[in-house]
Amino acid sequence: MSVNFFGTKTVVILVLVGFMYGRPDVFLDIAIVYALINFTAVLAFLKYVESGRFDR
């Protein structure tokens, strides 16, 4: 689950950098996409760990 932790921290950093540069709208969009990809990857990984296969 450390992957999820680092993904969450990356999203927070992206949002903070966006506010520091004065362009929160662009960085917020990137952060949302990254969070969705991270969430999907964590679910796929947990499914693989649970069953050993992706097709079930």
CHARMM-style PDB file with segment names, atoms N, HN, CA, C and O in Angstrom:
ATOM      1  N   MET     1       0.797  -1.194   0.000  1.00  0.00      PROA
ATOM      2  CA  MET     1       0.000   0.000   0.000  1.00  0.00      PROA
ATOM      3  C   MET     1       0.845   1.266   0.000  1.00  0.00      PROA
ATOM      4  O   MET     1       0.313   2.376  -0.012  1.00  0.00      PROA
ATOM      5  N   SER     2       2.154   1.094   0.014  1.00  0.00      PROA
ATOM      6  HN  SER     2       2.586   0.192   0.023  1.00  0.00      PROA
ATOM      7  CA  SER     2       3.008   2.286  -0.033  1.00  0.00      PROA
ATOM      8  C   SER     2       2.886   2.990  -1.382  1.00  0.00      PROA
ATOM      9  O   SER     2       3.136   4.191  -1.476  1.00  0.00      PROA
ATOM     10  N   VAL     3       2.508   2.263  -2.417  1.00  0.00      PROA
ATOM     11  HN  VAL     3       2.305   1.287  -2.341  1.00  0.00      PROA
ATOM     12  CA  VAL     3       2.297   2.891  -3.724  1.00  0.00      PROA
ATOM     13  C   VAL     3       1.158   3.900  -3.639  1.00  0.00      PROA
ATOM     14  O   VAL     3       1.246   4.989  -4.207  1.00  0.00      PROA
ATOM     15  N   ASN     4       0.109   3.546  -2.942  1.00  0.00      PROA
ATOM     16  HN  ASN     4       0.038   2.662  -2.481  1.00  0.00      PROA
ATOM     17  CA  ASN     4      -1.020   4.452  -2.758  1.00  0.00      PROA
ATOM     18  C   ASN     4      -0.596   5.681  -1.954  1.00  0.00      PROA
ATOM     19  O   ASN     4      -1.037   6.795  -2.239  1.00  0.00      PROA
ATOM     20  N   PHE     5       0.253   5.480  -0.957  1.00  0.00      PROA
ATOM     21  HN  PHE     5       0.611   4.575  -0.725  1.00  0.00      PROA
ATOM     22  CA  PHE     5       0.761   6.586  -0.145  1.00  0.00      PROA
ATOM     23  C   PHE     5       1.554   7.564  -1.005  1.00  0.00      PROA
ATOM     24  O   PHE     5       1.342   8.773  -0.920  1.00  0.00      PROA
ATOM     25  N   PHE     6       2.460   7.054  -1.828  1.00  0.00      PROA
ATOM     26  HN  PHE     6       2.632   6.071  -1.896  1.00  0.00      PROA
ATOM     27  CA  PHE     6       3.262   7.932  -2.682  1.00  0.00      PROA
ATOM     28  C   PHE     6       2.406   8.608  -3.752  1.00  0.00      PROA
ATOM     29  O   PHE     6       2.671   9.751  -4.124  1.00  0.00      PROA
ATOM     30  N   GLY     7       1.397   7.922  -4.241  1.00  0.00      PROA
ATOM     31  HN  GLY     7       1.182   6.993  -3.939  1.00  0.00      PROA
ATOM     32  CA  GLY     7       0.488   8.528  -5.202  1.00  0.00      PROA
ATOM     33  C   GLY     7      -0.286   9.685  -4.604  1.00  0.00      PROA
ATOM     34  O   GLY     7      -0.476  10.714  -5.253  1.00  0.00      PROA
ATOM     35  N   THR     8      -0.731   9.520  -3.374  1.00  0.00      PROA
ATOM     36  HN  THR     8      -0.577   8.684  -2.847  1.00  0.00      PROA
ATOM     37  CA  THR     8      -1.455  10.591  -2.692  1.00  0.00      PROA
ATOM     38  C   THR     8      -0.551  11.783  -2.447  1.00  0.00      PROA
ATOM     39  O   THR     8      -0.960  12.927  -2.647  1.00  0.00      PROA
ATOM     40  N   LYS     9       0.668  11.527  -2.016  1.00  0.00      PROA
ATOM     41  HN  LYS     9       1.000  10.598  -1.854  1.00  0.00      PROA
ATOM     42  CA  LYS     9       1.625  12.622  -1.783  1.00  0.00      PROA
ATOM     43  C   LYS     9       1.953  13.349  -3.088  1.00  0.00      PROA
ATOM     44  O   LYS     9       2.132  14.567  -3.087  1.00  0.00      PROA
ATOM     45  N   THR    10       2.032  12.622  -4.185  1.00  0.00      PROA
ATOM     46  HN  THR    10       1.887  11.632  -4.185  1.00  0.00      PROA
ATOM     47  CA  THR    10       2.305  13.246  -5.482  1.00  0.00      PROA
ATOM     48  C   THR    10       1.166  14.170  -5.889  1.00  0.00      PROA
ATOM     49  O   THR    10       1.405  15.257  -6.415  1.00  0.00      PROA
ATOM     50  N   VAL    11      -0.058  13.751  -5.651  1.00  0.00      PROA
ATOM     51  HN  VAL    11      -0.253  12.868  -5.223  1.00  0.00      PROA
ATOM     52  CA  VAL    11      -1.218  14.589  -5.967  1.00  0.00      PROA
ATOM     53  C   VAL    11      -1.181  15.871  -5.147  1.00  0.00      PROA
ATOM     54  O   VAL    11      -1.432  16.954  -5.674  1.00  0.00      PROA
ATOM     55  N   VAL    12      -0.873  15.753  -3.873  1.00  0.00      PROA
ATOM     56  HN  VAL    12      -0.669  14.873  -3.445  1.00  0.00      PROA
ATOM     57  CA  VAL    12      -0.792  16.933  -3.016  1.00  0.00      PROA
ATOM     58  C   VAL    12       0.303  17.875  -3.486  1.00  0.00      PROA
ATOM     59  O   VAL    12       0.107  19.090  -3.512  1.00  0.00      PROA
ATOM     60  N   ILE    13       1.448  17.329  -3.856  1.00  0.00      PROA
ATOM     61  HN  ILE    13       1.607  16.342  -3.835  1.00  0.00      PROA
ATOM     62  CA  ILE    13       2.563  18.154  -4.340  1.00  0.00      PROA
ATOM     63  C   ILE    13       2.188  18.851  -5.639  1.00  0.00      PROA
ATOM     64  O   ILE    13       2.510  20.025  -5.822  1.00  0.00      PROA
ATOM     65  N   LEU    14       1.515  18.150  -6.543  1.00  0.00      PROA
ATOM     66  HN  LEU    14       1.254  17.197  -6.395  1.00  0.00      PROA
ATOM     67  CA  LEU    14       1.089  18.770  -7.799  1.00  0.00      PROA
ATOM     68  C   LEU    14       0.153  19.949  -7.550  1.00  0.00      PROA
ATOM     69  O   LEU    14       0.279  20.992  -8.192  1.00  0.00      PROA
ATOM     70  N   VAL    15      -0.769  19.786  -6.633  1.00  0.00      PROA
ATOM     71  HN  VAL    15      -0.871  18.939  -6.112  1.00  0.00      PROA
ATOM     72  CA  VAL    15      -1.705  20.873  -6.326  1.00  0.00      PROA
ATOM     73  C   VAL    15      -0.965  22.054  -5.701  1.00  0.00      PROA
ATOM     74  O   VAL    15      -1.221  23.204  -6.058  1.00  0.00      PROA
ATOM     75  N   LEU    16      -0.055  21.780  -4.777  1.00  0.00      PROA
ATOM     76  HN  LEU    16       0.153  20.846  -4.487  1.00  0.00      PROA
ATOM     77  CA  LEU    16       0.709  22.864  -4.148  1.00  0.00      PROA
ATOM     78  C   LEU    16       1.597  23.595  -5.140  1.00  0.00      PROA
ATOM     79  O   LEU    16       1.712  24.820  -5.084  1.00  0.00      PROA
ATOM     80  N   VAL    17       2.225  22.859  -6.046  1.00  0.00      PROA
ATOM     81  HN  VAL    17       2.132  21.865  -6.091  1.00  0.00      PROA
ATOM     82  CA  VAL    17       3.058  23.496  -7.074  1.00  0.00      PROA
ATOM     83  C   VAL    17       2.195  24.359  -7.982  1.00  0.00      PROA
ATOM     84  O   VAL    17       2.608  25.446  -8.387  1.00  0.00      PROA
ATOM     85  N   GLY    18       1.010  23.886  -8.298  1.00  0.00      PROA
ATOM     86  HN  GLY    18       0.674  23.003  -7.969  1.00  0.00      PROA
ATOM     87  CA  GLY    18       0.096  24.681  -9.112  1.00  0.00      PROA
ATOM     88  C   GLY    18      -0.259  26.003  -8.461  1.00  0.00      PROA
ATOM     89  O   GLY    18      -0.314  27.033  -9.133  1.00  0.00      PROA
ATOM     90  N   PHE    19      -0.499  25.983  -7.159  1.00  0.00      PROA
ATOM     91  HN  PHE    19      -0.454  25.146  -6.613  1.00  0.00      PROA
ATOM     92  CA  PHE    19      -0.803  27.226  -6.454  1.00  0.00      PROA
ATOM     93  C   PHE    19       0.424  28.121  -6.350  1.00  0.00      PROA
ATOM     94  O   PHE    19       0.295  29.344  -6.403  1.00  0.00      PROA
ATOM     95  N   MET    20       1.603  27.544  -6.204  1.00  0.00      PROA
ATOM     96  HN  MET    20       1.709  26.550  -6.161  1.00  0.00      PROA
ATOM     97  CA  MET    20       2.825  28.355  -6.115  1.00  0.00      PROA
ATOM     98  C   MET    20       3.105  29.080  -7.428  1.00  0.00      PROA
ATOM     99  O   MET    20       3.558  30.225  -7.422  1.00  0.00      PROA
ATOM    100  N   TYR    21       2.837  28.416  -8.554  1.00  0.00      PROA
ATOM    101  HN  TYR    21       2.470  27.486  -8.558  1.00  0.00      PROA
ATOM    102  CA  TYR    21       3.079  29.032  -9.861  1.00  0.00      PROA
ATOM    103  C   TYR    21       1.902  29.875 -10.348  1.00  0.00      PROA
ATOM    104  O   TYR    21       1.981  30.497 -11.407  1.00  0.00      PROA
ATOM    105  N   GLY    22       0.821  29.900  -9.586  1.00  0.00      PROA
ATOM    106  HN  GLY    22       0.757  29.395  -8.725  1.00  0.00      PROA
ATOM    107  CA  GLY    22      -0.330  30.711  -9.958  1.00  0.00      PROA
ATOM    108  C   GLY    22      -1.189  30.115 -11.055  1.00  0.00      PROA
ATOM    109  O   GLY    22      -1.969  30.826 -11.688  1.00  0.00      PROA
ATOM    110  N   ARG    23      -1.054  28.815 -11.289  1.00  0.00      PROA
ATOM    111  HN  ARG    23      -0.419  28.237 -10.775  1.00  0.00      PROA
ATOM    112  CA  ARG    23      -1.862  28.130 -12.308  1.00  0.00      PROA
ATOM    113  C   ARG    23      -2.494  26.870 -11.721  1.00  0.00      PROA
ATOM    114  O   ARG    23      -2.212  25.763 -12.179  1.00  0.00      PROA
ATOM    115  N   PRO    24      -3.340  27.036 -10.718  1.00  0.00      PROA
ATOM    116  CA  PRO    24      -3.891  25.837 -10.066  1.00  0.00      PROA
ATOM    117  C   PRO    24      -4.818  25.032 -10.961  1.00  0.00      PROA
ATOM    118  O   PRO    24      -4.981  23.829 -10.760  1.00  0.00      PROA
ATOM    119  N   ASP    25      -5.433  25.685 -11.954  1.00  0.00      PROA
ATOM    120  HN  ASP    25      -5.301  26.662 -12.117  1.00  0.00      PROA
ATOM    121  CA  ASP    25      -6.376  24.960 -12.806  1.00  0.00      PROA
ATOM    122  C   ASP    25      -5.680  23.881 -13.630  1.00  0.00      PROA
ATOM    123  O   ASP    25      -6.198  22.771 -13.752  1.00  0.00      PROA
ATOM    124  N   VAL    26      -4.523  24.189 -14.194  1.00  0.00      PROA
ATOM    125  HN  VAL    26      -4.102  25.090 -14.095  1.00  0.00      PROA
ATOM    126  CA  VAL    26      -3.801  23.216 -15.016  1.00  0.00      PROA
ATOM    127  C   VAL    26      -3.265  22.077 -14.153  1.00  0.00      PROA
ATOM    128  O   VAL    26      -3.434  20.903 -14.484  1.00  0.00      PROA
ATOM    129  N   PHE    27      -2.621  22.430 -13.053  1.00  0.00      PROA
ATOM    130  HN  PHE    27      -2.483  23.384 -12.784  1.00  0.00      PROA
ATOM    131  CA  PHE    27      -2.033  21.410 -12.200  1.00  0.00      PROA
ATOM    132  C   PHE    27      -3.101  20.588 -11.492  1.00  0.00      PROA
ATOM    133  O   PHE    27      -2.880  19.411 -11.208  1.00  0.00      PROA
ATOM    134  N   LEU    28      -4.241  21.177 -11.205  1.00  0.00      PROA
ATOM    135  HN  LEU    28      -4.420  22.134 -11.435  1.00  0.00      PROA
ATOM    136  CA  LEU    28      -5.326  20.426 -10.582  1.00  0.00      PROA
ATOM    137  C   LEU    28      -5.871  19.366 -11.537  1.00  0.00      PROA
ATOM    138  O   LEU    28      -6.185  18.253 -11.116  1.00  0.00      PROA
ATOM    139  N   ASP    29      -5.982  19.706 -12.812  1.00  0.00      PROA
ATOM    140  HN  ASP    29      -5.726  20.610 -13.155  1.00  0.00      PROA
ATOM    141  CA  ASP    29      -6.421  18.724 -13.805  1.00  0.00      PROA
ATOM    142  C   ASP    29      -5.434  17.558 -13.892  1.00  0.00      PROA
ATOM    143  O   ASP    29      -5.839  16.397 -13.945  1.00  0.00      PROA
ATOM    144  N   ILE    30      -4.151  17.871 -13.907  1.00  0.00      PROA
ATOM    145  HN  ILE    30      -3.821  18.815 -13.864  1.00  0.00      PROA
ATOM    146  CA  ILE    30      -3.120  16.832 -13.954  1.00  0.00      PROA
ATOM    147  C   ILE    30      -3.188  15.973 -12.693  1.00  0.00      PROA
ATOM    148  O   ILE    30      -3.051  14.751 -12.766  1.00  0.00      PROA
ATOM    149  N   ALA    31      -3.397  16.601 -11.546  1.00  0.00      PROA
ATOM    150  HN  ALA    31      -3.508  17.594 -11.487  1.00  0.00      PROA
ATOM    151  CA  ALA    31      -3.472  15.863 -10.284  1.00  0.00      PROA
ATOM    152  C   ALA    31      -4.670  14.932 -10.261  1.00  0.00      PROA
ATOM    153  O   ALA    31      -4.565  13.814  -9.756  1.00  0.00      PROA
ATOM    154  N   ILE    32      -5.801  15.361 -10.792  1.00  0.00      PROA
ATOM    155  HN  ILE    32      -5.886  16.270 -11.201  1.00  0.00      PROA
ATOM    156  CA  ILE    32      -6.993  14.508 -10.813  1.00  0.00      PROA
ATOM    157  C   ILE    32      -6.769  13.294 -11.714  1.00  0.00      PROA
ATOM    158  O   ILE    32      -7.129  12.175 -11.348  1.00  0.00      PROA
ATOM    159  N   VAL    33      -6.183  13.508 -12.872  1.00  0.00      PROA
ATOM    160  HN  VAL    33      -5.890  14.417 -13.168  1.00  0.00      PROA
ATOM    161  CA  VAL    33      -5.900  12.386 -13.777  1.00  0.00      PROA
ATOM    162  C   VAL    33      -4.914  11.422 -13.127  1.00  0.00      PROA
ATOM    163  O   VAL    33      -5.092  10.206 -13.202  1.00  0.00      PROA
ATOM    164  N   TYR    34      -3.881  11.956 -12.491  1.00  0.00      PROA
ATOM    165  HN  TYR    34      -3.737  12.944 -12.429  1.00  0.00      PROA
ATOM    166  CA  TYR    34      -2.896  11.109 -11.821  1.00  0.00      PROA
ATOM    167  C   TYR    34      -3.550  10.314 -10.688  1.00  0.00      PROA
ATOM    168  O   TYR    34      -3.238   9.138 -10.502  1.00  0.00      PROA
ATOM    169  N   ALA    35      -4.446  10.938  -9.937  1.00  0.00      PROA
ATOM    170  HN  ALA    35      -4.700  11.893 -10.088  1.00  0.00      PROA
ATOM    171  CA  ALA    35      -5.123  10.244  -8.845  1.00  0.00      PROA
ATOM    172  C   ALA    35      -5.991   9.105  -9.375  1.00  0.00      PROA
ATOM    173  O   ALA    35      -6.038   8.032  -8.774  1.00  0.00      PROA
ATOM    174  N   LEU    36      -6.675   9.328 -10.489  1.00  0.00      PROA
ATOM    175  HN  LEU    36      -6.636  10.200 -10.977  1.00  0.00      PROA
ATOM    176  CA  LEU    36      -7.503   8.262 -11.080  1.00  0.00      PROA
ATOM    177  C   LEU    36      -6.652   7.099 -11.572  1.00  0.00      PROA
ATOM    178  O   LEU    36      -7.009   5.937 -11.378  1.00  0.00      PROA
ATOM    179  N   ILE    37      -5.528   7.412 -12.209  1.00  0.00      PROA
ATOM    180  HN  ILE    37      -5.238   8.356 -12.366  1.00  0.00      PROA
ATOM    181  CA  ILE    37      -4.623   6.360 -12.669  1.00  0.00      PROA
ATOM    182  C   ILE    37      -4.048   5.596 -11.486  1.00  0.00      PROA
ATOM    183  O   ILE    37      -3.949   4.370 -11.525  1.00  0.00      PROA
ATOM    184  N   ASN    38      -3.669   6.312 -10.439  1.00  0.00      PROA
ATOM    185  HN  ASN    38      -3.749   7.309 -10.407  1.00  0.00      PROA
ATOM    186  CA  ASN    38      -3.126   5.678  -9.245  1.00  0.00      PROA
ATOM    187  C   ASN    38      -4.159   4.762  -8.598  1.00  0.00      PROA
ATOM    188  O   ASN    38      -3.834   3.645  -8.194  1.00  0.00      PROA
ATOM    189  N   PHE    39      -5.394   5.225  -8.500  1.00  0.00      PROA
ATOM    190  HN  PHE    39      -5.658   6.132  -8.828  1.00  0.00      PROA
ATOM    191  CA  PHE    39      -6.458   4.428  -7.898  1.00  0.00      PROA
ATOM    192  C   PHE    39      -6.693   3.142  -8.700  1.00  0.00      PROA
ATOM    193  O   PHE    39      -6.835   2.065  -8.122  1.00  0.00      PROA
ATOM    194  N   THR    40      -6.733   3.257 -10.015  1.00  0.00      PROA
ATOM    195  HN  THR    40      -6.618   4.133 -10.485  1.00  0.00      PROA
ATOM    196  CA  THR    40      -6.941   2.083 -10.869  1.00  0.00      PROA
ATOM    197  C   THR    40      -5.780   1.105 -10.750  1.00  0.00      PROA
ATOM    198  O   THR    40      -5.990  -0.107 -10.703  1.00  0.00      PROA
ATOM    199  N   ALA    41      -4.564   1.620 -10.702  1.00  0.00      PROA
ATOM    200  HN  ALA    41      -4.393   2.605 -10.740  1.00  0.00      PROA
ATOM    201  CA  ALA    41      -3.394   0.752 -10.585  1.00  0.00      PROA
ATOM    202  C   ALA    41      -3.374   0.018  -9.249  1.00  0.00      PROA
ATOM    203  O   ALA    41      -3.008  -1.156  -9.195  1.00  0.00      PROA
ATOM    204  N   VAL    42      -3.757   0.688  -8.187  1.00  0.00      PROA
ATOM    205  HN  VAL    42      -4.054   1.641  -8.231  1.00  0.00      PROA
ATOM    206  CA  VAL    42      -3.791   0.038  -6.874  1.00  0.00      PROA
ATOM    207  C   VAL    42      -4.857  -1.054  -6.853  1.00  0.00      PROA
ATOM    208  O   VAL    42      -4.618  -2.134  -6.313  1.00  0.00      PROA
ATOM    209  N   LEU    43      -6.018  -0.793  -7.425  1.00  0.00      PROA
ATOM    210  HN  LEU    43      -6.212   0.084  -7.863  1.00  0.00      PROA
ATOM    211  CA  LEU    43      -7.053  -1.826  -7.482  1.00  0.00      PROA
ATOM    212  C   LEU    43      -6.599  -3.034  -8.298  1.00  0.00      PROA
ATOM    213  O   LEU    43      -6.842  -4.174  -7.902  1.00  0.00      PROA
ATOM    214  N   ALA    44      -5.948  -2.797  -9.424  1.00  0.00      PROA
ATOM    215  HN  ALA    44      -5.751  -1.871  -9.746  1.00  0.00      PROA
ATOM    216  CA  ALA    44      -5.458  -3.901 -10.252  1.00  0.00      PROA
ATOM    217  C   ALA    44      -4.400  -4.702  -9.503  1.00  0.00      PROA
ATOM    218  O   ALA    44      -4.391  -5.932  -9.566  1.00  0.00      PROA
ATOM    219  N   PHE    45      -3.522  -4.024  -8.807  1.00  0.00      PROA
ATOM    220  HN  PHE    45      -3.529  -3.026  -8.756  1.00  0.00      PROA
ATOM    221  CA  PHE    45      -2.483  -4.719  -8.051  1.00  0.00      PROA
ATOM    222  C   PHE    45      -3.082  -5.557  -6.927  1.00  0.00      PROA
ATOM    223  O   PHE    45      -2.667  -6.696  -6.715  1.00  0.00      PROA
ATOM    224  N   LEU    46      -4.049  -5.005  -6.211  1.00  0.00      PROA
ATOM    225  HN  LEU    46      -4.387  -4.079  -6.383  1.00  0.00      PROA
ATOM    226  CA  LEU    46      -4.680  -5.761  -5.135  1.00  0.00      PROA
ATOM    227  C   LEU    46      -5.453  -6.963  -5.656  1.00  0.00      PROA
ATOM    228  O   LEU    46      -5.477  -8.015  -5.017  1.00  0.00      PROA
ATOM    229  N   LYS    47      -6.077  -6.813  -6.800  1.00  0.00      PROA
ATOM    230  HN  LYS    47      -6.057  -5.959  -7.320  1.00  0.00      PROA
ATOM    231  CA  LYS    47      -6.779  -7.948  -7.404  1.00  0.00      PROA
ATOM    232  C   LYS    47      -5.787  -9.040  -7.792  1.00  0.00      PROA
ATOM    233  O   LYS    47      -6.059 -10.226  -7.604  1.00  0.00      PROA
ATOM    234  N   TYR    48      -4.647  -8.643  -8.328  1.00  0.00      PROA
ATOM    235  HN  TYR    48      -4.426  -7.679  -8.481  1.00  0.00      PROA
ATOM    236  CA  TYR    48      -3.618  -9.617  -8.696  1.00  0.00      PROA
ATOM    237  C   TYR    48      -3.069 -10.320  -7.452  1.00  0.00      PROA
ATOM    238  O   TYR    48      -2.868 -11.534  -7.474  1.00  0.00      PROA
ATOM    239  N   VAL    49      -2.829  -9.588  -6.385  1.00  0.00      PROA
ATOM    240  HN  VAL    49      -2.992  -8.601  -6.367  1.00  0.00      PROA
ATOM    241  CA  VAL    49      -2.312 -10.189  -5.165  1.00  0.00      PROA
ATOM    242  C   VAL    49      -3.329 -11.161  -4.569  1.00  0.00      PROA
ATOM    243  O   VAL    49      -2.961 -12.225  -4.072  1.00  0.00      PROA
ATOM    244  N   GLU    50      -4.604 -10.793  -4.622  1.00  0.00      PROA
ATOM    245  HN  GLU    50      -4.903  -9.928  -5.026  1.00  0.00      PROA
ATOM    246  CA  GLU    50      -5.638 -11.635  -4.038  1.00  0.00      PROA
ATOM    247  C   GLU    50      -5.834 -12.939  -4.800  1.00  0.00      PROA
ATOM    248  O   GLU    50      -5.933 -14.005  -4.192  1.00  0.00      PROA
ATOM    249  N   SER    51      -5.890 -12.861  -6.124  1.00  0.00      PROA
ATOM    250  HN  SER    51      -5.810 -11.995  -6.617  1.00  0.00      PROA
ATOM    251  CA  SER    51      -6.222 -14.065  -6.889  1.00  0.00      PROA
ATOM    252  C   SER    51      -5.046 -14.636  -7.678  1.00  0.00      PROA
ATOM    253  O   SER    51      -5.092 -15.789  -8.107  1.00  0.00      PROA
ATOM    254  N   GLY    52      -4.019 -13.859  -7.870  1.00  0.00      PROA
ATOM    255  HN  GLY    52      -3.982 -12.922  -7.522  1.00  0.00      PROA
ATOM    256  CA  GLY    52      -2.890 -14.340  -8.653  1.00  0.00      PROA
ATOM    257  C   GLY    52      -3.109 -14.214 -10.147  1.00  0.00      PROA
ATOM    258  O   GLY    52      -2.223 -14.547 -10.935  1.00  0.00      PROA
ATOM    259  N   ARG    53      -4.286 -13.734 -10.547  1.00  0.00      PROA
ATOM    260  HN  ARG    53      -5.005 -13.464  -9.907  1.00  0.00      PROA
ATOM    261  CA  ARG    53      -4.615 -13.559 -11.963  1.00  0.00      PROA
ATOM    262  C   ARG    53      -5.420 -12.274 -12.133  1.00  0.00      PROA
ATOM    263  O   ARG    53      -6.049 -11.790 -11.192  1.00  0.00      PROA
ATOM    264  N   PHE    54      -5.389 -11.738 -13.340  1.00  0.00      PROA
ATOM    265  HN  PHE    54      -4.878 -12.132 -14.104  1.00  0.00      PROA
ATOM    266  CA  PHE    54      -6.159 -10.526 -13.639  1.00  0.00      PROA
ATOM    267  C   PHE    54      -7.515 -10.834 -14.268  1.00  0.00      PROA
ATOM    268  O   PHE    54      -8.380  -9.959 -14.303  1.00  0.00      PROA
ATOM    269  N   ASP    55      -7.722 -12.032 -14.756  1.00  0.00      PROA
ATOM    270  HN  ASP    55      -7.019 -12.743 -14.728  1.00  0.00      PROA
ATOM    271  CA  ASP    55      -8.930 -12.314 -15.539  1.00  0.00      PROA
ATOM    272  C   ASP    55     -10.131 -12.736 -14.714  1.00  0.00      PROA
ATOM    273  O   ASP    55     -11.182 -12.997 -15.300  1.00  0.00      PROA
ATOM    274  N   ARG    56     -10.050 -12.818 -13.432  1.00  0.00      PROA
ATOM    275  HN  ARG    56      -9.197 -12.606 -12.956  1.00  0.00      PROA
ATOM    276  CA  ARG    56     -11.202 -13.233 -12.622  1.00  0.00      PROA
ATOM    277  C   ARG    56     -11.906 -12.080 -12.026  1.00  0.00      PROA
ATOM    278  OT1 ARG    56     -12.896 -12.260 -11.317  1.00  0.00      PROA
TER     279      ARG     56
END
